[in-house]
Amino acid sequence: MTRTSVAEARGAAPLYGQPLLTIDLGAIAANWRDLAARGAPGAVAGVVKADAYGLGVAAVAPALRAAGCRHFFVACLTEGLALRGILGPGPMIAVLEGFPPGADGDAALVPVLNSLDEVAAQAAAARAAGVARRAILHIDTGMARLGLDAGELARLSADHGMLAGLDLLYVMTHLACADEPEHPLNAEQAARFATACAGLPACRRSLANSSGMFLGAGFASDLARPGCALYGVNPTPGTANLMRQAVRLAAPVLQVREIPAGATVGYGASWTASRPSRIATVAAGYADGYLRSLSGRASADFRGRPIPLVARVSMDLTTFDVTDHPDIVPGESLVLIGGEGCTPDEVAARAGTIGYEILTSLGARYARSYVGG
């Protein structure tokens, strides 16, 4: 198994007490292949915005390309330019937020056009250059976020000439409630999208996100756009997670403190020992993306055993009650994310958030190890 760490790439050994974030590129590639099989006969992209959901696009994107992925989505132009530098020519790289006003971007990148103003700007630039410009047209069917609204869509449907100069690769929309299979908006959005596409020039379609790929045949299209599922977040909340886990965060124990019954721990003295206790401190806190809202709610994993988090998560340190685990001593590691009972989804549930935020909050102070690539 190949192992490459950021510390090794920089020519430095991991520092004492530094938590280790392990990213399994093999699991990410396998998740993409599973989703690609589910998306057949349509193509399946890889959404790698936000530094591949915090896991490192410089490692993740090449692993997806090696697995067969040929379509990538990023959020902004800066991400698109960086990804083109990583992948080189060939794969489609689409920029979900389009190009900023006045910026032509890069001819090798594909802007997602979210308004008629953007359509007009890109079409005019194409005509001026005398070369058709590739683009993706985004139709809003229920998010009320980005994409052509009903009025803009009606104008475009009445005048297809507005698209002159553009090579539309796909028409897309984005599902708002795909992780709630019974939500009526799912079917409404699919119907609105079909109606919108019927009024436009014939074009390939892109509909499903990660969860949308599990909604059934009515949500199939020419290009699916999974993101979170690639990285092990459950695309079907409430049911078994079919995705492989790709992330493991292990933090070494810096110190174990013995305290008497009645002693308090941490800021605000928010936890009081009900018995003589052993408190282990690890070097990870909310500055590292181990969220403060986990205070008193989460647990770590030590060789399959849950270790309760006590007191408040602070900026750089977090404390755990290891009273019942005498084998936990300084130098041993607790798994904070990715172990038994603490997958990104389980950590997110205890923090009152979603797995996306857990991954994208992962900090820069971790030593990173990429395996399976």
HELIX and SHEET records of a PDB file:
HELIX    1   1 VAL A    6  ALA A    9  1                                   4    
HELIX    2   2 LEU A   25  GLY A   39  1                                  15    
HELIX    3   3 LYS A   49  TYR A   53  1                                   5    
HELIX    4   4 VAL A   57  ALA A   67  1                                  11    
HELIX    5   5 LEU A   77  LEU A   87  1                                  11    
HELIX    6   6 LEU A  116  ALA A  129  1                                  14    
HELIX    7   7 ALA A  150  ALA A  158  1                                   9    
HELIX    8   8 HIS A  160  LEU A  163  5                                   4    
HELIX    9   9 PRO A  184  ALA A  198  1                                  15    
HELIX   10  10 SER A  211  PHE A  214  5                                   4    
HELIX   11  11 ALA A  217  PHE A  219  5                                   3    
HELIX   12  12 CYS A  228  TYR A  231  5                                   4    
HELIX   13  13 TYR A  267  ALA A  269  5                                   3    
HELIX   14  14 TYR A  286  ASP A  288  5                                   3    
HELIX   15  15 ARG A  292  LEU A  294  5                                   3    
HELIX   16  16 PRO A  344  ALA A  351  1                                   8    
HELIX   17  17 GLY A  355  THR A  360  1                                   6    
SHEET    1   A 8 ARG A   3  SER A   5  0                                        
SHEET    2   A 8 ALA A 367  VAL A 371 -1                                        
SHEET    3   A 8 LEU A  20  ASP A  24  1                                        
SHEET    4   A 8 VAL A 247  ILE A 259 -1                                        
SHEET    5   A 8 SER A 277  VAL A 282 -1                                        
SHEET    6   A 8 THR A 318  ASP A 321 -1                                        
SHEET    7   A 8 ARG A 305  VAL A 310 -1                                        
SHEET    8   A 8 SER A 299  PHE A 302 -1                                        
SHEET    1   B 5 ARG A   3  SER A   5  0                                        
SHEET    2   B 5 ALA A 367  VAL A 371 -1                                        
SHEET    3   B 5 LEU A  20  ASP A  24  1                                        
SHEET    4   B 5 VAL A 247  ILE A 259 -1                                        
SHEET    5   B 5 SER A 333  ILE A 337 -1                                        
SHEET    1   C 2 ALA A  43  VAL A  44  0                                        
SHEET    2   C 2 LEU A 223  ALA A 224  1                                        
SHEET    1   D 7 GLY A  46  VAL A  47  0                                        
SHEET    2   D 7 HIS A  71  VAL A  74  1                                        
SHEET    3   D 7 MET A  92  VAL A  95  1                                        
SHEET    4   D 7 LEU A 109  LEU A 113  1                                        
SHEET    5   D 7 ARG A 133  HIS A 138  1                                        
SHEET    6   D 7 LEU A 166  MET A 172  1                                        
SHEET    7   D 7 ARG A 205  SER A 206  1                                        
SHEET    1   E 2 THR A 264  VAL A 265  0                                        
SHEET    2   E 2 TRP A 271  THR A 272 -1                                        
END                                                                             
